[in-house]
Amino acid sequence: MNPNDIIAHQQALLQNAQTWLFAYSAFLLASPIIGGWVLYMFYARLRDIGDELRKLRIACEFARGRESSNQASENPFRP
């Protein structure tokens, strides 16, 4: 085998290895960023659900407060 062919083959292998190393590095860098974004969106959705539940609880308490104040104002002994 010609020494020039061996060197060309080694350079091709090195270039292929560098390409894979770049792709792997990009994957390692992008994974925590994407994972952090997914986690942020998950907790943001949980926060929205919590806000909706809080509003629902306040509305229910407000409605119960009106019902109990109406019942308290009525005198059961009065005809």
Buried (B, 14 or more C-beta within 10 A) or exposed (E): EEEEEEEEEEEEEEEEEEEEEEEEEEEEEEEEEEEEEEEEEEEEEEEEEEEEEEEEEEEEEEEEEEEEEEEEEEEEEEE
